Amino acid sequence: MRNGDPLSREALEAAIFDLERLLADATREEDFQRYFEARPAALAALGYKRAAPRPRLPIATGGEYIPDFLVEPNTRPPELLDIKTPDERIVIDRPRRAKFTSAYESYISQLHDYQEYFNEAAHRKECQRLTGIDVPMSPRMVILGGRDAGLDKVLLHAHLQRRGDALQLLTYDDLRTELVREHSRYAAAEDLADISIFAVVCFRRGVAGRRRYFIDTADAGSQSRCSIYLDEADNLTFEVTGRDGPPLIAKTPEGAYFEFERFYLAGFEYGASDDLTVVQVRIDDEMVSEQRAARRGNVSRSLPLSQDA
């Protein structure tokens, strides 16, 4: 990581790339535990400035507790963070009322055991000695698991409020949203940036010699158009057309940088000043193509790019 910054562009892109790969392939909690330990950007994007993974906390009467993480938020006292898999069901579907599955009830019960551990002054003192984190009595609890699909978050939130637990539940979609939001602060040329599109992509082979669009959007009131596509030779292409002048096109070089059946973090950036227009394609944070023109691109600000691709 550059200068040790967990929210550097490189760190965020690595965290996004690895998260997408895990969400596609991984099924074990151990895989996700290792991900958070190896990618501090993931916890930093959730607002944590410090974390102690799997601390071994001795119990005064014998034995030990090993929570997944003790985490220290930027603006709150330290918390307990429990990591679960994204494919495990969180609630049982019931009209107008959420109910946790038996598995999640057991996870919450275990978190309560951890929480009660810190009600003992001797335990808090030993934890601080071992981890350097000063956990308060009855710390807040967080579970990260599951996906947004099929989950009614409004009902879930109401259920948590009724229980009165100091408990928050985050999904892997929440995590990805925060990572992408942090990453959106970066652009190849911040003083020129008018359009920045970042996406984790994995293309499969299609019909040879045919153009295939990933994004294609235009302003009906002008000639402005923004397109991302595989061209007839399967080169990943970013094309931007303004209200006047020919389009600017940047694409991956023939036979390099881009393969099928593989995940990439791709970035497509357009920027314009009064006398310069720049279009760039980046693959895994490496700029692979750039086109410049000594003119203003005049892309309409009404170009509909706010929707998800």
Backbone bond lengths (Angstrom), bond angles and torsions (degrees), N, CA, C in turn:
res aa  C-N    CA-C-N  psi(-1)  N-CA   C-N-CA  omega(-1)  CA-C   N-CA-C  phi
1 M - - - 1.447 - - 1.520 110.12 -
2 R 1.307 117.56 138.23 1.442 121.00 -178.83 1.513 109.80 -67.72
3 N 1.355 115.63 124.03 1.450 122.77 179.75 1.526 112.27 54.89
4 G 1.319 117.47 24.65 1.449 120.49 178.54 1.510 115.06 68.23
5 D 1.316 119.21 13.84 1.464 122.75 -176.78 1.525 109.47 -80.65
6 P 1.344 119.08 115.52 1.466 119.73 -179.35 1.514 112.85 -68.57
7 L 1.339 117.79 -15.81 1.462 121.19 178.80 1.523 111.77 -108.14
8 S 1.339 117.08 23.30 1.461 119.73 173.27 1.531 109.12 -66.07
9 R 1.302 115.87 160.60 1.461 119.83 -179.68 1.524 110.93 -57.62
10 E 1.340 116.21 -45.00 1.460 119.81 -177.80 1.529 111.29 -63.24
11 A 1.345 116.22 -42.21 1.464 120.13 -178.86 1.523 111.06 -65.48
12 L 1.326 117.37 -41.28 1.457 120.70 179.99 1.525 111.06 -66.23
13 E 1.314 117.24 -41.42 1.455 119.92 -179.00 1.521 110.95 -66.45
14 A 1.324 116.96 -39.24 1.462 120.02 176.61 1.526 110.48 -64.12
15 A 1.338 117.35 -40.14 1.463 121.06 179.80 1.521 111.43 -66.55
16 I 1.321 117.22 -40.08 1.470 120.64 178.88 1.521 110.14 -66.90
17 F 1.318 116.03 -45.42 1.465 120.54 -178.78 1.527 110.67 -60.92
18 D 1.328 117.14 -48.71 1.464 120.81 -178.45 1.529 111.46 -66.60
19 L 1.325 117.19 -35.08 1.467 119.84 178.36 1.521 110.43 -64.09
20 E 1.309 117.22 -45.18 1.469 120.17 -180.00 1.528 110.56 -61.71
21 R 1.315 116.49 -39.86 1.462 119.97 179.56 1.534 110.51 -65.75
22 L 1.334 116.53 -41.24 1.455 119.96 178.29 1.528 111.35 -65.45
23 L 1.322 117.15 -43.19 1.460 120.07 -178.92 1.526 111.26 -63.49
24 A 1.324 116.13 -26.50 1.466 119.58 179.38 1.521 112.60 -83.12
25 D 1.348 116.93 -28.58 1.474 118.70 -168.45 1.526 115.13 -125.13
26 A 1.329 118.71 -34.48 1.464 120.70 -167.84 1.525 111.92 -82.80
27 T 1.333 115.42 147.92 1.464 120.74 178.96 1.523 112.42 -132.67
28 R 1.337 119.10 -6.88 1.456 121.95 -174.51 1.530 110.86 -101.93
29 E 1.329 116.31 142.31 1.451 120.01 177.00 1.525 110.92 -59.32
30 E 1.332 116.73 -34.48 1.464 120.26 -178.06 1.534 111.20 -60.24
31 D 1.329 116.55 -35.85 1.464 119.88 179.45 1.525 110.98 -63.26
32 F 1.330 115.74 -40.75 1.464 119.40 -178.49 1.525 111.15 -76.46
33 Q 1.323 117.34 -33.91 1.465 120.29 174.45 1.529 109.50 -59.72
34 R 1.326 116.94 -46.55 1.467 120.20 179.79 1.527 110.91 -64.46
35 Y 1.329 116.34 -35.53 1.471 119.44 178.43 1.524 110.93 -59.42
36 F 1.331 117.40 -48.84 1.460 120.07 -178.35 1.521 111.74 -67.40
37 E 1.314 117.13 -31.39 1.463 119.33 177.31 1.523 111.22 -71.97
38 A 1.334 116.93 -36.02 1.466 120.95 -176.90 1.522 112.92 -84.48
39 R 1.330 117.35 -22.95 1.463 121.58 -175.61 1.524 109.95 -121.17
40 P 1.340 118.44 80.88 1.472 120.98 179.32 1.521 113.36 -57.23
41 A 1.329 117.59 -21.77 1.470 119.98 178.50 1.523 111.83 -59.15
42 A 1.346 116.69 -31.64 1.469 119.25 -178.19 1.522 110.60 -64.38
43 L 1.341 117.41 -46.01 1.454 120.05 178.81 1.529 111.14 -72.62
44 A 1.335 116.81 -36.20 1.470 119.52 178.54 1.525 110.96 -63.26
45 A 1.335 117.42 -37.52 1.463 120.65 179.10 1.525 111.63 -65.41
46 L 1.330 116.49 -25.97 1.472 120.81 177.34 1.527 111.97 -85.14
47 G 1.324 116.94 1.69 1.455 120.21 175.67 1.503 115.17 95.91
48 Y 1.363 117.48 17.99 1.459 120.81 179.38 1.521 109.95 -102.94
49 K 1.323 115.90 130.28 1.466 119.71 -179.05 1.519 112.78 -96.40
50 R 1.335 116.31 -11.21 1.460 119.87 -177.10 1.515 108.76 -156.58
51 A 1.340 116.56 147.81 1.460 120.13 -179.72 1.517 110.23 -149.11
52 A 1.326 115.84 143.98 1.470 122.68 173.83 1.526 106.95 -118.38
53 P 1.356 118.20 107.12 1.467 120.50 -177.77 1.524 112.20 -79.15
54 R 1.308 115.98 132.71 1.459 124.81 174.13 1.530 112.95 43.95
55 P 1.342 116.46 56.36 1.469 118.56 176.66 1.531 110.09 -69.14
56 R 1.302 116.99 141.95 1.470 122.45 178.38 1.530 107.21 -95.17
57 L 1.329 115.25 103.52 1.460 121.27 -173.31 1.520 109.85 -101.85
58 P 1.328 118.18 109.80 1.471 120.48 -177.82 1.527 111.70 -70.24
59 I 1.324 115.96 140.78 1.457 122.63 176.95 1.528 107.81 -96.41
60 A 1.325 116.24 135.67 1.470 120.75 -174.77 1.521 111.95 -57.57
61 T 1.331 117.25 -33.58 1.471 120.73 -178.20 1.517 112.88 -89.10
62 G 1.337 117.40 3.31 1.461 121.72 179.59 1.503 112.55 117.33
63 G 1.321 117.09 150.16 1.458 122.00 -178.65 1.520 111.46 85.49
64 E 1.327 116.47 -169.25 1.459 121.65 -179.57 1.521 110.45 -157.41
65 Y 1.318 115.10 157.17 1.459 122.74 172.33 1.530 108.04 -109.03
66 I 1.354 115.39 143.73 1.465 119.92 178.38 1.535 108.23 -132.68
67 P 1.331 118.35 82.45 1.471 119.98 175.71 1.526 110.73 -68.27
68 D 1.323 116.82 160.03 1.466 119.87 179.94 1.531 111.34 -62.21
69 F 1.342 115.90 -48.39 1.465 120.60 179.59 1.529 110.25 -148.65
70 L 1.323 115.38 143.31 1.453 121.85 155.63 1.517 106.09 -101.46
71 V 1.317 116.78 128.83 1.468 119.96 -175.22 1.523 109.55 -127.16
72 E 1.325 114.77 147.67 1.458 121.46 178.92 1.528 108.90 -116.36
73 P 1.339 117.45 107.25 1.467 120.00 179.26 1.523 112.02 -68.30
74 N 1.326 115.21 166.20 1.460 120.55 178.70 1.523 112.04 -68.17
75 T 1.328 117.35 -33.13 1.465 120.21 -170.95 1.527 114.17 -128.73
76 R 1.348 118.18 7.16 1.462 121.12 -178.73 1.525 109.37 -132.60
77 P 1.328 117.34 165.37 1.466 119.98 174.93 1.533 110.51 -64.91
78 P 1.327 118.34 162.46 1.469 122.02 179.57 1.527 112.96 -56.37
79 E 1.347 114.74 153.34 1.458 122.27 -173.35 1.524 109.99 -134.61
80 L 1.323 115.03 168.01 1.461 123.25 170.46 1.523 108.54 -97.72
81 L 1.334 117.42 131.51 1.463 121.89 178.20 1.519 109.25 -122.71
82 D 1.326 116.09 123.43 1.457 122.49 -179.35 1.532 108.61 -112.00
83 I 1.334 116.98 129.99 1.464 122.26 -176.44 1.520 109.61 -103.92
84 K 1.332 116.18 126.48 1.462 122.32 174.94 1.528 109.29 -122.28
85 T 1.315 116.81 175.41 1.463 120.31 -178.25 1.526 110.49 -83.10
86 P 1.329 117.86 158.32 1.469 120.55 -178.73 1.517 114.43 -76.94
87 D 1.323 117.68 -19.33 1.460 119.24 -173.70 1.530 113.60 -95.87
88 E 1.328 117.13 1.15 1.463 119.50 -178.89 1.529 110.28 -85.64
89 R 1.315 115.55 135.72 1.458 121.56 -179.17 1.528 110.38 -67.56
90 I 1.338 116.53 138.13 1.458 121.56 -176.14 1.526 111.67 -97.39
91 V 1.325 116.81 -46.65 1.461 120.61 -175.58 1.522 110.47 -127.09
92 I 1.323 114.43 157.78 1.464 121.71 171.64 1.518 107.80 -90.06
93 D 1.318 116.88 130.32 1.460 121.34 -176.88 1.526 110.49 -69.58
94 R 1.327 114.07 119.84 1.456 120.22 174.62 1.524 108.28 -141.17
95 P 1.323 118.21 137.98 1.462 119.51 -179.72 1.529 111.24 -59.03
96 R 1.322 115.95 126.94 1.467 124.64 172.37 1.530 113.61 64.80
97 R 1.318 118.53 7.15 1.470 118.69 -179.62 1.534 109.79 -153.59
98 A 1.325 115.49 128.02 1.460 120.10 179.31 1.522 109.90 -92.62
99 K 1.320 115.77 148.28 1.455 121.76 175.00 1.521 108.16 -141.32
100 F 1.323 117.06 128.89 1.444 120.21 179.83 1.528 110.81 -66.24
101 T 1.317 115.34 147.38 1.462 119.59 172.27 1.519 109.08 -65.49
102 S 1.327 116.52 163.46 1.468 119.70 179.69 1.526 110.86 -61.86
103 A 1.334 117.10 -34.88 1.468 119.58 178.51 1.527 110.74 -63.40
104 Y 1.339 116.87 -46.13 1.459 119.34 -179.86 1.526 111.54 -68.19
105 E 1.329 117.62 -32.77 1.463 119.44 174.80 1.529 110.27 -61.60
106 S 1.335 117.03 -37.99 1.471 118.99 178.77 1.526 110.89 -70.40
107 Y 1.334 117.64 -35.38 1.468 120.26 177.27 1.534 109.90 -63.49
108 I 1.333 115.81 -43.78 1.461 119.85 -179.10 1.528 110.74 -65.97
109 S 1.338 115.76 -38.88 1.464 119.55 177.72 1.523 110.82 -61.25
110 Q 1.321 116.35 -41.88 1.467 119.81 178.57 1.526 110.99 -64.48
111 L 1.339 116.51 -40.06 1.463 119.72 177.31 1.529 111.01 -61.81
112 H 1.339 116.82 -37.35 1.462 119.85 176.66 1.527 110.93 -62.57
113 D 1.332 116.65 -37.60 1.471 119.06 175.94 1.526 110.39 -61.18
114 Y 1.336 116.24 -44.57 1.458 119.78 177.56 1.524 110.52 -61.98
115 Q 1.328 115.01 -43.52 1.466 120.04 -178.84 1.524 111.00 -59.20
116 E 1.344 116.97 -45.41 1.465 120.99 -178.76 1.529 111.79 -67.20
117 Y 1.321 117.01 -26.22 1.468 121.08 177.04 1.526 110.33 -54.23
118 F 1.331 116.64 -37.86 1.464 120.54 -174.98 1.522 113.25 -82.32
119 N 1.315 117.74 1.23 1.455 119.72 172.77 1.523 112.02 -75.76
120 E 1.327 117.25 -14.07 1.460 122.40 176.60 1.537 109.51 -91.53
121 A 1.345 115.61 124.67 1.467 120.08 -178.29 1.527 111.53 -59.37
122 A 1.333 117.09 -38.09 1.466 120.32 -179.62 1.524 110.89 -64.56
123 H 1.324 116.79 -36.43 1.466 120.00 178.50 1.529 110.73 -67.83
124 R 1.311 116.75 -42.32 1.468 119.55 -179.82 1.529 110.38 -63.31
125 K 1.316 115.86 -40.74 1.467 120.07 -179.74 1.524 110.90 -64.91
126 E 1.339 116.75 -42.26 1.464 119.92 -179.98 1.520 111.13 -67.79
127 C 1.311 116.79 -37.78 1.478 120.25 177.35 1.522 110.64 -62.22
128 Q 1.313 116.91 -43.69 1.461 119.50 179.43 1.526 110.81 -64.00
129 R 1.322 116.73 -37.53 1.467 119.67 177.97 1.525 111.29 -64.48
130 L 1.335 116.84 -40.26 1.459 121.32 -175.81 1.528 112.80 -77.86
131 T 1.338 116.87 -37.37 1.472 120.25 -170.96 1.521 113.65 -114.90
132 G 1.325 117.48 -18.21 1.459 119.98 -174.43 1.512 113.34 79.16
133 I 1.330 117.76 4.76 1.464 121.93 -178.87 1.525 109.03 -106.68
134 D 1.319 115.84 125.81 1.464 122.31 -177.08 1.527 109.01 -91.83
135 V 1.316 116.50 88.10 1.459 121.97 -176.63 1.529 109.56 -80.29
136 P 1.336 118.31 133.05 1.462 120.25 -178.83 1.530 111.65 -80.38
137 M 1.321 116.19 174.40 1.462 121.00 171.40 1.532 109.10 -63.02
138 S 1.321 116.77 144.34 1.475 122.98 177.10 1.529 112.05 45.48
139 P 1.330 117.74 59.79 1.465 119.54 -177.17 1.526 111.61 -64.94
140 R 1.300 113.69 156.29 1.464 121.47 175.21 1.520 108.86 -63.59
141 M 1.361 116.06 147.07 1.460 121.87 -177.60 1.534 109.48 -117.34
142 V 1.331 115.72 140.88 1.465 121.81 179.42 1.520 108.56 -133.63
143 I 1.326 116.31 132.09 1.462 121.60 171.16 1.524 107.98 -113.74
144 L 1.327 116.17 130.10 1.460 121.08 174.10 1.526 107.48 -111.93
145 G 1.329 115.93 116.14 1.461 120.28 -178.59 1.514 110.65 -173.92
146 G 1.320 116.34 167.71 1.456 120.98 176.04 1.516 113.66 73.26
147 R 1.327 115.91 178.96 1.461 124.19 178.66 1.524 109.24 -128.06
148 D 1.323 115.91 165.58 1.468 120.52 -179.37 1.532 112.96 -71.55
149 A 1.327 116.61 -30.45 1.470 120.22 -174.90 1.523 110.30 -58.00
150 G 1.319 116.36 124.41 1.456 121.63 177.93 1.513 114.63 77.76
151 L 1.338 117.84 5.34 1.460 121.36 -178.19 1.522 109.49 -108.42
152 D 1.324 117.04 119.42 1.465 121.99 176.88 1.525 107.69 -86.33
153 K 1.313 116.61 100.45 1.457 120.54 -174.17 1.526 112.32 -71.34
154 V 1.317 117.52 -27.73 1.459 120.28 177.89 1.529 109.91 -65.58
155 L 1.339 116.49 -47.90 1.456 120.46 177.64 1.527 111.25 -64.39
156 L 1.335 115.80 -38.68 1.461 119.60 179.29 1.526 110.81 -62.69
157 H 1.324 116.63 -44.69 1.459 121.01 178.96 1.522 110.59 -61.64
158 A 1.341 116.68 -42.81 1.467 120.18 178.80 1.523 110.89 -62.66
159 H 1.340 116.42 -38.75 1.463 120.83 178.66 1.525 110.74 -64.21
160 L 1.308 117.29 -42.35 1.459 120.72 178.70 1.528 110.94 -64.08
161 Q 1.327 117.14 -38.54 1.458 120.34 178.18 1.528 111.36 -64.68
162 R 1.337 116.23 -40.81 1.463 119.43 179.49 1.526 111.35 -63.78
163 R 1.335 116.63 -36.51 1.466 120.29 -179.74 1.528 111.89 -69.19
164 G 1.309 116.44 -26.60 1.459 119.77 -179.13 1.510 113.98 74.82
165 D 1.334 117.55 13.08 1.460 120.54 178.61 1.524 110.88 -75.66
166 A 1.333 115.61 145.51 1.461 119.94 170.77 1.529 107.19 -82.28
167 L 1.337 114.78 63.98 1.464 121.73 -170.18 1.516 110.68 -128.24
168 Q 1.325 115.87 135.13 1.460 122.36 173.56 1.515 108.67 -121.99
169 L 1.316 117.15 142.23 1.455 121.70 177.37 1.523 109.25 -119.74
170 L 1.332 115.67 122.70 1.461 122.68 177.52 1.517 108.83 -114.04
171 T 1.327 116.96 145.10 1.457 121.15 175.82 1.532 109.85 -102.04
172 Y 1.318 115.19 168.77 1.461 119.59 177.13 1.527 111.46 -68.46
173 D 1.322 117.37 -22.35 1.467 119.62 173.34 1.526 110.17 -70.28
174 D 1.347 117.26 -36.79 1.465 119.98 173.83 1.526 110.21 -59.96
175 L 1.330 116.25 -44.27 1.463 120.23 179.69 1.517 111.10 -61.35
176 R 1.325 116.52 -47.32 1.458 118.94 -179.02 1.530 111.19 -62.13
177 T 1.332 116.99 -39.78 1.462 120.74 178.31 1.521 110.91 -59.01
178 E 1.329 117.22 -43.96 1.460 120.31 -178.64 1.526 111.34 -68.85
179 L 1.326 117.70 -37.94 1.464 120.11 176.97 1.527 111.30 -63.32
180 V 1.319 116.03 -45.22 1.468 119.68 -179.68 1.526 110.64 -66.99
181 R 1.341 117.16 -36.98 1.470 119.94 178.32 1.528 110.43 -62.99
182 E 1.330 116.65 -43.96 1.461 119.19 177.45 1.526 111.12 -63.07
183 H 1.333 115.46 -41.08 1.463 119.15 -178.15 1.524 111.86 -66.76
184 S 1.336 117.32 -28.69 1.471 120.04 -177.02 1.521 112.08 -66.21
185 R 1.347 118.09 -11.83 1.457 120.20 176.83 1.528 111.87 -69.85
186 Y 1.324 116.34 -18.21 1.458 120.31 -175.58 1.520 110.54 -97.67
187 A 1.284 115.51 144.01 1.463 122.11 172.51 1.513 107.53 -148.83
188 A 1.315 116.57 154.17 1.469 120.18 -176.00 1.524 111.50 -62.96
189 A 1.319 117.45 -36.37 1.468 121.21 178.01 1.514 107.18 -138.60
190 E 1.348 116.98 89.26 1.452 121.07 -171.68 1.520 112.74 -58.98
191 D 1.341 116.83 -31.68 1.453 118.65 -177.73 1.518 111.70 -74.43
192 L 1.338 118.10 -14.20 1.455 120.84 178.93 1.527 112.94 -110.83
193 A 1.322 117.36 -13.08 1.462 119.72 -166.12 1.524 112.39 -61.32
194 D 1.327 116.30 119.90 1.459 123.26 172.90 1.524 110.59 -115.17
195 I 1.333 117.63 -32.47 1.459 122.22 177.80 1.522 108.04 -134.67
196 S 1.325 116.56 127.28 1.462 121.92 172.70 1.522 107.73 -133.81
197 I 1.319 116.08 122.32 1.463 121.38 179.33 1.521 107.13 -124.13
198 F 1.333 116.36 125.67 1.461 121.60 177.41 1.515 108.22 -125.13
199 A 1.329 116.67 136.40 1.460 120.52 -178.70 1.519 109.41 -154.09
200 V 1.327 115.43 145.20 1.458 120.73 168.78 1.524 106.65 -87.92
201 V 1.327 117.07 120.81 1.454 121.21 -172.72 1.528 110.90 -124.60
202 C 1.301 114.77 149.29 1.466 122.00 173.24 1.521 106.24 -147.08
203 F 1.320 117.70 108.45 1.457 122.08 -176.36 1.525 111.33 -98.42
204 R 1.316 115.17 146.88 1.459 121.80 173.58 1.525 108.84 -111.48
205 R 1.290 114.50 155.38 1.459 118.71 -177.20 1.526 110.72 -64.58
206 G 1.307 114.96 140.66 1.460 120.84 176.72 1.508 110.64 -120.03
207 V 1.305 115.56 -150.64 1.462 120.67 179.79 1.525 109.55 -76.39
208 A 1.308 116.59 124.05 1.461 121.15 -178.67 1.529 110.53 -60.75
209 G 1.362 115.29 140.25 1.452 120.30 176.43 1.518 114.57 80.04
210 R 1.351 117.95 8.93 1.462 120.42 -178.93 1.523 109.59 -119.40
211 R 1.316 116.43 135.18 1.455 121.53 178.43 1.532 109.63 -74.27
212 R 1.364 116.48 137.06 1.469 121.58 179.97 1.523 109.41 -127.51
213 Y 1.339 116.29 121.74 1.457 122.12 -173.74 1.523 111.60 -90.49
214 F 1.327 115.09 137.67 1.463 123.33 172.20 1.529 109.46 -98.56
215 I 1.328 116.80 -44.12 1.463 124.23 172.45 1.516 107.47 -136.85
216 D 1.319 116.13 137.24 1.469 120.74 174.32 1.522 107.02 -151.00
217 T 1.323 116.47 106.50 1.458 120.60 -175.99 1.521 109.46 -137.96
218 A 1.318 116.10 147.84 1.461 120.72 -175.87 1.520 109.90 -144.30
219 D 1.331 115.03 158.90 1.455 122.33 173.54 1.527 107.49 -96.39
220 A 1.324 115.74 115.72 1.468 119.60 -175.89 1.519 112.55 -62.76
221 G 1.339 117.52 -22.25 1.460 119.74 -177.60 1.511 114.47 -90.27
222 S 1.327 118.14 1.72 1.466 120.93 179.30 1.520 108.33 -149.25
223 Q 1.312 115.46 -173.97 1.460 120.28 178.22 1.530 111.98 -90.30
224 S 1.337 118.28 5.24 1.461 121.25 -175.18 1.522 111.28 -67.61
225 R 1.340 114.78 137.64 1.460 120.36 179.66 1.523 108.71 -153.08
226 C 1.324 116.19 143.69 1.457 122.50 177.67 1.524 107.51 -131.84
227 S 1.339 116.56 125.14 1.460 120.91 -175.58 1.522 110.33 -136.85
228 I 1.320 115.32 139.95 1.465 122.70 170.20 1.517 106.17 -125.67
229 Y 1.336 116.53 127.18 1.464 118.76 -174.56 1.519 110.26 -158.85
230 L 1.335 114.39 164.43 1.453 121.20 166.30 1.518 107.10 -90.96
231 D 1.331 116.64 123.27 1.461 118.00 -178.26 1.531 111.12 -77.74
232 E 1.301 116.65 -174.71 1.458 120.78 -175.11 1.533 113.29 -62.55
233 A 1.337 115.81 -21.49 1.468 120.51 177.05 1.530 111.80 -101.16
234 D 1.332 117.29 15.49 1.466 123.98 178.10 1.519 113.13 65.05
235 N 1.340 117.95 31.34 1.458 121.74 172.87 1.528 109.25 -92.83
236 L 1.329 117.07 131.79 1.453 121.49 178.55 1.526 108.52 -70.77
237 T 1.342 116.87 123.10 1.455 122.16 -166.09 1.528 111.34 -128.51
238 F 1.330 116.23 137.83 1.461 123.42 174.44 1.522 107.24 -118.99
239 E 1.319 116.57 119.85 1.460 122.21 -176.09 1.525 109.50 -126.71
240 V 1.352 115.79 126.93 1.458 121.48 -179.63 1.520 108.60 -127.00
241 T 1.322 115.82 128.91 1.464 122.08 179.24 1.519 109.13 -119.16
242 G 1.334 116.98 128.63 1.457 121.41 177.81 1.515 111.83 -92.80
243 R 1.336 115.11 -170.56 1.469 119.94 -177.86 1.518 111.71 -72.21
244 D 1.331 116.60 -19.86 1.465 119.23 177.04 1.530 108.31 -147.58
245 G 1.295 115.44 153.83 1.457 120.36 -179.69 1.512 111.64 88.62
246 P 1.340 116.42 163.80 1.463 121.13 -178.91 1.524 111.05 -72.61
247 P 1.341 118.40 162.00 1.458 121.19 178.98 1.522 111.31 -68.36
248 L 1.323 115.58 154.80 1.447 121.80 170.40 1.527 107.31 -103.22
249 I 1.348 116.07 133.46 1.464 121.32 -173.40 1.520 109.54 -129.61
250 A 1.322 116.01 128.02 1.474 122.16 171.92 1.517 107.32 -123.19
251 K 1.336 117.50 136.64 1.464 120.19 -178.28 1.517 110.81 -147.00
252 T 1.331 116.18 157.49 1.454 120.28 177.30 1.529 108.80 -65.62
253 P 1.339 116.86 139.79 1.463 119.79 -179.29 1.530 111.99 -62.31
254 E 1.304 115.78 151.18 1.463 122.18 -179.10 1.530 110.87 -56.40
255 G 1.331 115.93 124.62 1.463 120.81 173.48 1.514 115.50 73.12
256 A 1.351 117.82 18.14 1.470 119.33 -178.70 1.517 110.37 -143.25
257 Y 1.331 116.07 155.40 1.455 125.64 170.91 1.527 115.28 72.23
258 F 1.292 118.22 -23.22 1.457 118.97 -169.53 1.523 110.38 -132.22
259 E 1.333 116.15 125.24 1.456 122.01 178.93 1.525 109.20 -131.03
260 F 1.315 116.08 158.29 1.459 121.54 176.01 1.528 110.19 -81.90
261 E 1.343 114.70 161.21 1.473 122.51 175.95 1.524 112.10 58.79
262 R 1.326 116.98 34.98 1.458 121.49 178.74 1.519 108.78 -143.45
263 F 1.366 116.26 140.94 1.451 120.74 179.11 1.527 110.58 -82.40
264 Y 1.336 115.37 137.93 1.455 122.50 174.41 1.523 108.85 -133.54
265 L 1.344 116.01 150.74 1.444 120.24 164.40 1.520 106.11 -95.40
266 A 1.316 116.32 109.82 1.461 121.67 -175.78 1.530 109.85 -106.10
267 G 1.326 115.71 138.53 1.457 121.71 177.53 1.517 110.26 -124.27
268 F 1.333 116.35 136.64 1.463 122.46 -179.41 1.531 106.65 -129.54
269 E 1.333 116.82 119.36 1.456 120.03 -172.87 1.520 111.37 -131.29
270 Y 1.331 113.69 137.77 1.461 122.50 177.17 1.520 108.09 -127.67
271 G 1.319 116.53 134.37 1.457 120.73 175.87 1.516 110.60 -144.55
272 A 1.330 115.90 150.17 1.463 119.41 -177.88 1.518 110.39 -147.16
273 S 1.335 115.46 139.50 1.456 122.73 169.12 1.526 106.86 -118.12
274 D 1.333 117.05 -169.90 1.462 118.77 -178.49 1.522 113.14 -64.02
275 D 1.345 117.19 -28.02 1.460 118.98 -175.11 1.530 113.19 -130.70
276 L 1.348 117.79 16.26 1.457 120.05 -179.21 1.521 110.17 -151.17
277 T 1.339 115.33 137.48 1.464 121.95 173.46 1.526 107.76 -129.64
278 V 1.337 116.30 134.58 1.452 122.16 -176.89 1.524 108.89 -128.63
279 V 1.336 115.79 135.85 1.464 122.36 173.87 1.523 106.93 -128.09
280 Q 1.336 116.87 130.59 1.466 120.85 -175.71 1.526 110.65 -133.72
281 V 1.346 114.35 150.46 1.469 122.84 168.81 1.521 107.39 -122.39
282 R 1.349 115.59 130.37 1.457 121.51 177.32 1.525 108.64 -121.36
283 I 1.323 116.62 140.46 1.460 122.81 176.26 1.524 107.61 -125.10
284 D 1.355 116.39 120.08 1.470 121.25 -178.71 1.523 111.10 48.22
285 D 1.348 115.01 47.38 1.460 125.10 177.01 1.526 114.11 66.64
286 E 1.313 118.54 14.32 1.460 121.13 172.88 1.519 108.39 -109.63
287 M 1.340 116.39 125.08 1.453 119.25 178.52 1.526 108.81 -74.06
288 V 1.331 116.39 117.96 1.456 120.05 -175.67 1.519 112.41 -105.89
289 S 1.335 117.06 -13.53 1.465 118.54 178.72 1.521 109.54 -158.75
290 E 1.331 115.66 138.89 1.465 120.85 176.72 1.528 108.75 -144.42
291 Q 1.314 115.78 135.16 1.459 121.61 173.86 1.525 108.35 -124.31
292 R 1.347 116.35 134.84 1.459 122.04 179.62 1.521 109.97 -124.80
293 A 1.323 114.76 149.51 1.463 120.52 175.49 1.520 108.59 -139.02
294 A 1.337 116.52 138.31 1.459 121.65 -178.85 1.527 109.88 -82.34
295 R 1.323 115.33 61.52 1.466 122.14 178.18 1.524 108.38 -163.48
296 R 1.309 115.31 165.58 1.451 119.13 176.47 1.520 109.24 -85.43
297 G 1.337 116.38 135.44 1.459 120.14 -176.42 1.505 114.69 -72.48
298 N 1.351 118.05 -28.89 1.464 122.68 178.37 1.530 112.97 54.55
299 V 1.325 116.47 46.90 1.459 119.97 173.09 1.519 108.91 -78.53
300 S 1.310 116.29 134.34 1.466 121.71 -177.21 1.527 111.11 -61.69
301 R 1.325 116.29 137.57 1.466 120.45 174.58 1.522 111.83 -76.66
302 S 1.311 117.14 -4.43 1.467 120.97 175.32 1.521 112.35 -91.56
303 L 1.328 116.54 5.05 1.468 120.14 179.23 1.529 108.81 -61.48
304 P 1.329 118.37 122.15 1.484 120.93 -174.72 1.526 112.07 -76.92
305 L 1.345 115.42 90.76 1.473 120.49 -179.46 1.518 112.59 -116.71
306 S 1.334 118.14 4.72 1.462 119.67 -176.90 1.517 112.73 -78.18
307 Q 1.324 117.53 -19.39 1.456 120.20 -178.88 1.518 111.29 -74.93
308 D 1.346 115.96 154.34 1.456 119.74 177.29 1.515 110.11 -67.80
309 A 1.336 115.03 140.26 1.467 118.66 179.16 1.501 110.12 -75.52
